[in-house]
Amino acid sequence: MARSINLSLTDELRAFLDENSGDGTLFSTPSELVRDMIREKKERQDAAAMRQAVLDGYADIRDGRTHEYTGDLRAMLETYRAGRGGS
């Protein structure tokens, strides 16, 4: 579902949009350019979160917060939950 948003821009930002959209540019409208910039920002944030999760995993290994995989993930989760009071 398409939703609209209204933005107030400085003259400098409006000029940037105009220079980077329209004839002879990659984006035919300012809206396409803004959507692309938002997607790019989201991808950077997602990548940063993934990098942090990997670093957290390495820290868990380093600090001994690991369990040997038994081949039965369901049983491991049940054991984990039982150890936390069933929550």
Phi and psi restraints in degrees (range 20) as a CNS / XPLOR table:
assign (resid 1 and name C) (resid 2 and name N)
       (resid 2 and name CA) (resid 2 and name C) 1.0 -77.2 20.0 2
assign (resid 2 and name N) (resid 2 and name CA)
       (resid 2 and name C) (resid 3 and name N) 1.0 135.8 20.0 2
assign (resid 2 and name C) (resid 3 and name N)
       (resid 3 and name CA) (resid 3 and name C) 1.0 -129.7 20.0 2
assign (resid 3 and name N) (resid 3 and name CA)
       (resid 3 and name C) (resid 4 and name N) 1.0 145.8 20.0 2
assign (resid 3 and name C) (resid 4 and name N)
       (resid 4 and name CA) (resid 4 and name C) 1.0 -99.3 20.0 2
assign (resid 4 and name N) (resid 4 and name CA)
       (resid 4 and name C) (resid 5 and name N) 1.0 153.0 20.0 2
assign (resid 4 and name C) (resid 5 and name N)
       (resid 5 and name CA) (resid 5 and name C) 1.0 -141.0 20.0 2
assign (resid 5 and name N) (resid 5 and name CA)
       (resid 5 and name C) (resid 6 and name N) 1.0 138.8 20.0 2
assign (resid 5 and name C) (resid 6 and name N)
       (resid 6 and name CA) (resid 6 and name C) 1.0 -103.9 20.0 2
assign (resid 6 and name N) (resid 6 and name CA)
       (resid 6 and name C) (resid 7 and name N) 1.0 134.3 20.0 2
assign (resid 6 and name C) (resid 7 and name N)
       (resid 7 and name CA) (resid 7 and name C) 1.0 -122.4 20.0 2
assign (resid 7 and name N) (resid 7 and name CA)
       (resid 7 and name C) (resid 8 and name N) 1.0 140.3 20.0 2
assign (resid 7 and name C) (resid 8 and name N)
       (resid 8 and name CA) (resid 8 and name C) 1.0 -96.9 20.0 2
assign (resid 8 and name N) (resid 8 and name CA)
       (resid 8 and name C) (resid 9 and name N) 1.0 126.4 20.0 2
assign (resid 8 and name C) (resid 9 and name N)
       (resid 9 and name CA) (resid 9 and name C) 1.0 -119.7 20.0 2
assign (resid 9 and name N) (resid 9 and name CA)
       (resid 9 and name C) (resid 10 and name N) 1.0 148.6 20.0 2
assign (resid 9 and name C) (resid 10 and name N)
       (resid 10 and name CA) (resid 10 and name C) 1.0 -71.1 20.0 2
assign (resid 10 and name N) (resid 10 and name CA)
       (resid 10 and name C) (resid 11 and name N) 1.0 164.1 20.0 2
assign (resid 10 and name C) (resid 11 and name N)
       (resid 11 and name CA) (resid 11 and name C) 1.0 -59.0 20.0 2
assign (resid 11 and name N) (resid 11 and name CA)
       (resid 11 and name C) (resid 12 and name N) 1.0 -38.4 20.0 2
assign (resid 11 and name C) (resid 12 and name N)
       (resid 12 and name CA) (resid 12 and name C) 1.0 -63.5 20.0 2
assign (resid 12 and name N) (resid 12 and name CA)
       (resid 12 and name C) (resid 13 and name N) 1.0 -44.8 20.0 2
assign (resid 12 and name C) (resid 13 and name N)
       (resid 13 and name CA) (resid 13 and name C) 1.0 -67.8 20.0 2
assign (resid 13 and name N) (resid 13 and name CA)
       (resid 13 and name C) (resid 14 and name N) 1.0 -38.5 20.0 2
assign (resid 13 and name C) (resid 14 and name N)
       (resid 14 and name CA) (resid 14 and name C) 1.0 -63.8 20.0 2
assign (resid 14 and name N) (resid 14 and name CA)
       (resid 14 and name C) (resid 15 and name N) 1.0 -40.2 20.0 2
assign (resid 14 and name C) (resid 15 and name N)
       (resid 15 and name CA) (resid 15 and name C) 1.0 -63.8 20.0 2
assign (resid 15 and name N) (resid 15 and name CA)
       (resid 15 and name C) (resid 16 and name N) 1.0 -39.3 20.0 2
assign (resid 15 and name C) (resid 16 and name N)
       (resid 16 and name CA) (resid 16 and name C) 1.0 -60.6 20.0 2
assign (resid 16 and name N) (resid 16 and name CA)
       (resid 16 and name C) (resid 17 and name N) 1.0 -46.1 20.0 2
assign (resid 16 and name C) (resid 17 and name N)
       (resid 17 and name CA) (resid 17 and name C) 1.0 -60.0 20.0 2
assign (resid 17 and name N) (resid 17 and name CA)
       (resid 17 and name C) (resid 18 and name N) 1.0 -45.8 20.0 2
assign (resid 17 and name C) (resid 18 and name N)
       (resid 18 and name CA) (resid 18 and name C) 1.0 -63.6 20.0 2
assign (resid 18 and name N) (resid 18 and name CA)
       (resid 18 and name C) (resid 19 and name N) 1.0 -37.8 20.0 2
assign (resid 18 and name C) (resid 19 and name N)
       (resid 19 and name CA) (resid 19 and name C) 1.0 -70.6 20.0 2
assign (resid 19 and name N) (resid 19 and name CA)
       (resid 19 and name C) (resid 20 and name N) 1.0 -25.8 20.0 2
assign (resid 19 and name C) (resid 20 and name N)
       (resid 20 and name CA) (resid 20 and name C) 1.0 -108.4 20.0 2
assign (resid 20 and name N) (resid 20 and name CA)
       (resid 20 and name C) (resid 21 and name N) 1.0 11.3 20.0 2
assign (resid 20 and name C) (resid 21 and name N)
       (resid 21 and name CA) (resid 21 and name C) 1.0 -142.9 20.0 2
assign (resid 21 and name N) (resid 21 and name CA)
       (resid 21 and name C) (resid 22 and name N) 1.0 155.2 20.0 2
assign (resid 21 and name C) (resid 22 and name N)
       (resid 22 and name CA) (resid 22 and name C) 1.0 106.3 20.0 2
assign (resid 22 and name N) (resid 22 and name CA)
       (resid 22 and name C) (resid 23 and name N) 1.0 -166.1 20.0 2
assign (resid 22 and name C) (resid 23 and name N)
       (resid 23 and name CA) (resid 23 and name C) 1.0 -56.6 20.0 2
assign (resid 23 and name N) (resid 23 and name CA)
       (resid 23 and name C) (resid 24 and name N) 1.0 135.0 20.0 2
assign (resid 23 and name C) (resid 24 and name N)
       (resid 24 and name CA) (resid 24 and name C) 1.0 80.6 20.0 2
assign (resid 24 and name N) (resid 24 and name CA)
       (resid 24 and name C) (resid 25 and name N) 1.0 9.3 20.0 2
assign (resid 24 and name C) (resid 25 and name N)
       (resid 25 and name CA) (resid 25 and name C) 1.0 -122.8 20.0 2
assign (resid 25 and name N) (resid 25 and name CA)
       (resid 25 and name C) (resid 26 and name N) 1.0 173.5 20.0 2
assign (resid 25 and name C) (resid 26 and name N)
       (resid 26 and name CA) (resid 26 and name C) 1.0 -71.2 20.0 2
assign (resid 26 and name N) (resid 26 and name CA)
       (resid 26 and name C) (resid 27 and name N) 1.0 -28.2 20.0 2
assign (resid 26 and name C) (resid 27 and name N)
       (resid 27 and name CA) (resid 27 and name C) 1.0 -113.3 20.0 2
assign (resid 27 and name N) (resid 27 and name CA)
       (resid 27 and name C) (resid 28 and name N) 1.0 130.2 20.0 2
assign (resid 27 and name C) (resid 28 and name N)
       (resid 28 and name CA) (resid 28 and name C) 1.0 -79.1 20.0 2
assign (resid 28 and name N) (resid 28 and name CA)
       (resid 28 and name C) (resid 29 and name N) 1.0 -23.1 20.0 2
assign (resid 28 and name C) (resid 29 and name N)
       (resid 29 and name CA) (resid 29 and name C) 1.0 -135.4 20.0 2
assign (resid 29 and name N) (resid 29 and name CA)
       (resid 29 and name C) (resid 30 and name N) 1.0 156.6 20.0 2
assign (resid 29 and name C) (resid 30 and name N)
       (resid 30 and name CA) (resid 30 and name C) 1.0 -58.3 20.0 2
assign (resid 30 and name N) (resid 30 and name CA)
       (resid 30 and name C) (resid 31 and name N) 1.0 -34.6 20.0 2
assign (resid 30 and name C) (resid 31 and name N)
       (resid 31 and name CA) (resid 31 and name C) 1.0 -61.0 20.0 2
assign (resid 31 and name N) (resid 31 and name CA)
       (resid 31 and name C) (resid 32 and name N) 1.0 -40.8 20.0 2
assign (resid 31 and name C) (resid 32 and name N)
       (resid 32 and name CA) (resid 32 and name C) 1.0 -62.4 20.0 2
assign (resid 32 and name N) (resid 32 and name CA)
       (resid 32 and name C) (resid 33 and name N) 1.0 -41.9 20.0 2
assign (resid 32 and name C) (resid 33 and name N)
       (resid 33 and name CA) (resid 33 and name C) 1.0 -63.6 20.0 2
assign (resid 33 and name N) (resid 33 and name CA)
       (resid 33 and name C) (resid 34 and name N) 1.0 -45.9 20.0 2
assign (resid 33 and name C) (resid 34 and name N)
       (resid 34 and name CA) (resid 34 and name C) 1.0 -63.6 20.0 2
assign (resid 34 and name N) (resid 34 and name CA)
       (resid 34 and name C) (resid 35 and name N) 1.0 -43.9 20.0 2
assign (resid 34 and name C) (resid 35 and name N)
       (resid 35 and name CA) (resid 35 and name C) 1.0 -59.9 20.0 2
assign (resid 35 and name N) (resid 35 and name CA)
       (resid 35 and name C) (resid 36 and name N) 1.0 -41.3 20.0 2
assign (resid 35 and name C) (resid 36 and name N)
       (resid 36 and name CA) (resid 36 and name C) 1.0 -64.6 20.0 2
assign (resid 36 and name N) (resid 36 and name CA)
       (resid 36 and name C) (resid 37 and name N) 1.0 -41.2 20.0 2
assign (resid 36 and name C) (resid 37 and name N)
       (resid 37 and name CA) (resid 37 and name C) 1.0 -65.3 20.0 2
assign (resid 37 and name N) (resid 37 and name CA)
       (resid 37 and name C) (resid 38 and name N) 1.0 -38.2 20.0 2
assign (resid 37 and name C) (resid 38 and name N)
       (resid 38 and name CA) (resid 38 and name C) 1.0 -66.6 20.0 2
assign (resid 38 and name N) (resid 38 and name CA)
       (resid 38 and name C) (resid 39 and name N) 1.0 -43.7 20.0 2
assign (resid 38 and name C) (resid 39 and name N)
       (resid 39 and name CA) (resid 39 and name C) 1.0 -59.6 20.0 2
assign (resid 39 and name N) (resid 39 and name CA)
       (resid 39 and name C) (resid 40 and name N) 1.0 -43.4 20.0 2
assign (resid 39 and name C) (resid 40 and name N)
       (resid 40 and name CA) (resid 40 and name C) 1.0 -61.9 20.0 2
assign (resid 40 and name N) (resid 40 and name CA)
       (resid 40 and name C) (resid 41 and name N) 1.0 -42.5 20.0 2
assign (resid 40 and name C) (resid 41 and name N)
       (resid 41 and name CA) (resid 41 and name C) 1.0 -62.0 20.0 2
assign (resid 41 and name N) (resid 41 and name CA)
       (resid 41 and name C) (resid 42 and name N) 1.0 -43.6 20.0 2
assign (resid 41 and name C) (resid 42 and name N)
       (resid 42 and name CA) (resid 42 and name C) 1.0 -62.5 20.0 2
assign (resid 42 and name N) (resid 42 and name CA)
       (resid 42 and name C) (resid 43 and name N) 1.0 -43.4 20.0 2
assign (resid 42 and name C) (resid 43 and name N)
       (resid 43 and name CA) (resid 43 and name C) 1.0 -61.4 20.0 2
assign (resid 43 and name N) (resid 43 and name CA)
       (resid 43 and name C) (resid 44 and name N) 1.0 -40.0 20.0 2
assign (resid 43 and name C) (resid 44 and name N)
       (resid 44 and name CA) (resid 44 and name C) 1.0 -64.5 20.0 2
assign (resid 44 and name N) (resid 44 and name CA)
       (resid 44 and name C) (resid 45 and name N) 1.0 -41.5 20.0 2
assign (resid 44 and name C) (resid 45 and name N)
       (resid 45 and name CA) (resid 45 and name C) 1.0 -66.6 20.0 2
assign (resid 45 and name N) (resid 45 and name CA)
       (resid 45 and name C) (resid 46 and name N) 1.0 -42.1 20.0 2
assign (resid 45 and name C) (resid 46 and name N)
       (resid 46 and name CA) (resid 46 and name C) 1.0 -62.0 20.0 2
assign (resid 46 and name N) (resid 46 and name CA)
       (resid 46 and name C) (resid 47 and name N) 1.0 -41.9 20.0 2
assign (resid 46 and name C) (resid 47 and name N)
       (resid 47 and name CA) (resid 47 and name C) 1.0 -65.6 20.0 2
assign (resid 47 and name N) (resid 47 and name CA)
       (resid 47 and name C) (resid 48 and name N) 1.0 -39.3 20.0 2
assign (resid 47 and name C) (resid 48 and name N)
       (resid 48 and name CA) (resid 48 and name C) 1.0 -64.9 20.0 2
assign (resid 48 and name N) (resid 48 and name CA)
       (resid 48 and name C) (resid 49 and name N) 1.0 -40.1 20.0 2
assign (resid 48 and name C) (resid 49 and name N)
       (resid 49 and name CA) (resid 49 and name C) 1.0 -64.7 20.0 2
assign (resid 49 and name N) (resid 49 and name CA)
       (resid 49 and name C) (resid 50 and name N) 1.0 -38.8 20.0 2
assign (resid 49 and name C) (resid 50 and name N)
       (resid 50 and name CA) (resid 50 and name C) 1.0 -66.9 20.0 2
assign (resid 50 and name N) (resid 50 and name CA)
       (resid 50 and name C) (resid 51 and name N) 1.0 -43.4 20.0 2
assign (resid 50 and name C) (resid 51 and name N)
       (resid 51 and name CA) (resid 51 and name C) 1.0 -59.6 20.0 2
assign (resid 51 and name N) (resid 51 and name CA)
       (resid 51 and name C) (resid 52 and name N) 1.0 -41.6 20.0 2
assign (resid 51 and name C) (resid 52 and name N)
       (resid 52 and name CA) (resid 52 and name C) 1.0 -65.6 20.0 2
assign (resid 52 and name N) (resid 52 and name CA)
       (resid 52 and name C) (resid 53 and name N) 1.0 -38.8 20.0 2
assign (resid 52 and name C) (resid 53 and name N)
       (resid 53 and name CA) (resid 53 and name C) 1.0 -62.9 20.0 2
assign (resid 53 and name N) (resid 53 and name CA)
       (resid 53 and name C) (resid 54 and name N) 1.0 -39.7 20.0 2
assign (resid 53 and name C) (resid 54 and name N)
       (resid 54 and name CA) (resid 54 and name C) 1.0 -64.9 20.0 2
assign (resid 54 and name N) (resid 54 and name CA)
       (resid 54 and name C) (resid 55 and name N) 1.0 -44.4 20.0 2
assign (resid 54 and name C) (resid 55 and name N)
       (resid 55 and name CA) (resid 55 and name C) 1.0 -63.1 20.0 2
assign (resid 55 and name N) (resid 55 and name CA)
       (resid 55 and name C) (resid 56 and name N) 1.0 -39.6 20.0 2
assign (resid 55 and name C) (resid 56 and name N)
       (resid 56 and name CA) (resid 56 and name C) 1.0 -61.9 20.0 2
assign (resid 56 and name N) (resid 56 and name CA)
       (resid 56 and name C) (resid 57 and name N) 1.0 -39.6 20.0 2
assign (resid 56 and name C) (resid 57 and name N)
       (resid 57 and name CA) (resid 57 and name C) 1.0 -64.0 20.0 2
assign (resid 57 and name N) (resid 57 and name CA)
       (resid 57 and name C) (resid 58 and name N) 1.0 -41.7 20.0 2
assign (resid 57 and name C) (resid 58 and name N)
       (resid 58 and name CA) (resid 58 and name C) 1.0 -62.8 20.0 2
assign (resid 58 and name N) (resid 58 and name CA)
       (resid 58 and name C) (resid 59 and name N) 1.0 -40.2 20.0 2
assign (resid 58 and name C) (resid 59 and name N)
       (resid 59 and name CA) (resid 59 and name C) 1.0 -63.9 20.0 2
assign (resid 59 and name N) (resid 59 and name CA)
       (resid 59 and name C) (resid 60 and name N) 1.0 -38.8 20.0 2
assign (resid 59 and name C) (resid 60 and name N)
       (resid 60 and name CA) (resid 60 and name C) 1.0 -61.2 20.0 2
assign (resid 60 and name N) (resid 60 and name CA)
       (resid 60 and name C) (resid 61 and name N) 1.0 -43.1 20.0 2
assign (resid 60 and name C) (resid 61 and name N)
       (resid 61 and name CA) (resid 61 and name C) 1.0 -62.9 20.0 2
assign (resid 61 and name N) (resid 61 and name CA)
       (resid 61 and name C) (resid 62 and name N) 1.0 -48.3 20.0 2
assign (resid 61 and name C) (resid 62 and name N)
       (resid 62 and name CA) (resid 62 and name C) 1.0 -58.5 20.0 2
assign (resid 62 and name N) (resid 62 and name CA)
       (resid 62 and name C) (resid 63 and name N) 1.0 -39.4 20.0 2
assign (resid 62 and name C) (resid 63 and name N)
       (resid 63 and name CA) (resid 63 and name C) 1.0 -93.5 20.0 2
assign (resid 63 and name N) (resid 63 and name CA)
       (resid 63 and name C) (resid 64 and name N) 1.0 8.6 20.0 2
assign (resid 63 and name C) (resid 64 and name N)
       (resid 64 and name CA) (resid 64 and name C) 1.0 75.5 20.0 2
assign (resid 64 and name N) (resid 64 and name CA)
       (resid 64 and name C) (resid 65 and name N) 1.0 20.0 20.0 2
assign (resid 64 and name C) (resid 65 and name N)
       (resid 65 and name CA) (resid 65 and name C) 1.0 -93.7 20.0 2
assign (resid 65 and name N) (resid 65 and name CA)
       (resid 65 and name C) (resid 66 and name N) 1.0 60.0 20.0 2
assign (resid 65 and name C) (resid 66 and name N)
       (resid 66 and name CA) (resid 66 and name C) 1.0 -132.8 20.0 2
assign (resid 66 and name N) (resid 66 and name CA)
       (resid 66 and name C) (resid 67 and name N) 1.0 161.7 20.0 2
assign (resid 66 and name C) (resid 67 and name N)
       (resid 67 and name CA) (resid 67 and name C) 1.0 -133.3 20.0 2
assign (resid 67 and name N) (resid 67 and name CA)
       (resid 67 and name C) (resid 68 and name N) 1.0 141.5 20.0 2
assign (resid 67 and name C) (resid 68 and name N)
       (resid 68 and name CA) (resid 68 and name C) 1.0 -67.1 20.0 2
assign (resid 68 and name N) (resid 68 and name CA)
       (resid 68 and name C) (resid 69 and name N) 1.0 133.1 20.0 2
assign (resid 68 and name C) (resid 69 and name N)
       (resid 69 and name CA) (resid 69 and name C) 1.0 -76.0 20.0 2
assign (resid 69 and name N) (resid 69 and name CA)
       (resid 69 and name C) (resid 70 and name N) 1.0 124.4 20.0 2
assign (resid 69 and name C) (resid 70 and name N)
       (resid 70 and name CA) (resid 70 and name C) 1.0 -94.3 20.0 2
assign (resid 70 and name N) (resid 70 and name CA)
       (resid 70 and name C) (resid 71 and name N) 1.0 -7.1 20.0 2
assign (resid 70 and name C) (resid 71 and name N)
       (resid 71 and name CA) (resid 71 and name C) 1.0 95.8 20.0 2
assign (resid 71 and name N) (resid 71 and name CA)
       (resid 71 and name C) (resid 72 and name N) 1.0 -4.7 20.0 2
assign (resid 71 and name C) (resid 72 and name N)
       (resid 72 and name CA) (resid 72 and name C) 1.0 -127.4 20.0 2
assign (resid 72 and name N) (resid 72 and name CA)
       (resid 72 and name C) (resid 73 and name N) 1.0 87.4 20.0 2
assign (resid 72 and name C) (resid 73 and name N)
       (resid 73 and name CA) (resid 73 and name C) 1.0 -61.4 20.0 2
assign (resid 73 and name N) (resid 73 and name CA)
       (resid 73 and name C) (resid 74 and name N) 1.0 -39.6 20.0 2
assign (resid 73 and name C) (resid 74 and name N)
       (resid 74 and name CA) (resid 74 and name C) 1.0 -59.1 20.0 2
assign (resid 74 and name N) (resid 74 and name CA)
       (resid 74 and name C) (resid 75 and name N) 1.0 -45.2 20.0 2
assign (resid 74 and name C) (resid 75 and name N)
       (resid 75 and name CA) (resid 75 and name C) 1.0 -64.3 20.0 2
assign (resid 75 and name N) (resid 75 and name CA)
       (resid 75 and name C) (resid 76 and name N) 1.0 -38.7 20.0 2
assign (resid 75 and name C) (resid 76 and name N)
       (resid 76 and name CA) (resid 76 and name C) 1.0 -64.1 20.0 2
assign (resid 76 and name N) (resid 76 and name CA)
       (resid 76 and name C) (resid 77 and name N) 1.0 -41.3 20.0 2
assign (resid 76 and name C) (resid 77 and name N)
       (resid 77 and name CA) (resid 77 and name C) 1.0 -65.6 20.0 2
assign (resid 77 and name N) (resid 77 and name CA)
       (resid 77 and name C) (resid 78 and name N) 1.0 -40.3 20.0 2
assign (resid 77 and name C) (resid 78 and name N)
       (resid 78 and name CA) (resid 78 and name C) 1.0 -62.6 20.0 2
assign (resid 78 and name N) (resid 78 and name CA)
       (resid 78 and name C) (resid 79 and name N) 1.0 -41.9 20.0 2
assign (resid 78 and name C) (resid 79 and name N)
       (resid 79 and name CA) (resid 79 and name C) 1.0 -62.8 20.0 2
assign (resid 79 and name N) (resid 79 and name CA)
       (resid 79 and name C) (resid 80 and name N) 1.0 -43.3 20.0 2
assign (resid 79 and name C) (resid 80 and name N)
       (resid 80 and name CA) (resid 80 and name C) 1.0 -61.4 20.0 2
assign (resid 80 and name N) (resid 80 and name CA)
       (resid 80 and name C) (resid 81 and name N) 1.0 -47.8 20.0 2
assign (resid 80 and name C) (resid 81 and name N)
       (resid 81 and name CA) (resid 81 and name C) 1.0 -63.8 20.0 2
assign (resid 81 and name N) (resid 81 and name CA)
       (resid 81 and name C) (resid 82 and name N) 1.0 -39.8 20.0 2
assign (resid 81 and name C) (resid 82 and name N)
       (resid 82 and name CA) (resid 82 and name C) 1.0 -62.6 20.0 2
assign (resid 82 and name N) (resid 82 and name CA)
       (resid 82 and name C) (resid 83 and name N) 1.0 -35.5 20.0 2
assign (resid 82 and name C) (resid 83 and name N)
       (resid 83 and name CA) (resid 83 and name C) 1.0 -71.8 20.0 2
assign (resid 83 and name N) (resid 83 and name CA)
       (resid 83 and name C) (resid 84 and name N) 1.0 -17.5 20.0 2
assign (resid 83 and name C) (resid 84 and name N)
       (resid 84 and name CA) (resid 84 and name C) 1.0 -102.1 20.0 2
assign (resid 84 and name N) (resid 84 and name CA)
       (resid 84 and name C) (resid 85 and name N) 1.0 15.1 20.0 2
assign (resid 84 and name C) (resid 85 and name N)
       (resid 85 and name CA) (resid 85 and name C) 1.0 84.5 20.0 2
assign (resid 85 and name N) (resid 85 and name CA)
       (resid 85 and name C) (resid 86 and name N) 1.0 20.5 20.0 2
assign (resid 85 and name C) (resid 86 and name N)
       (resid 86 and name CA) (resid 86 and name C) 1.0 78.1 20.0 2
assign (resid 86 and name N) (resid 86 and name CA)
       (resid 86 and name C) (resid 87 and name N) 1.0 9.9 20.0 2
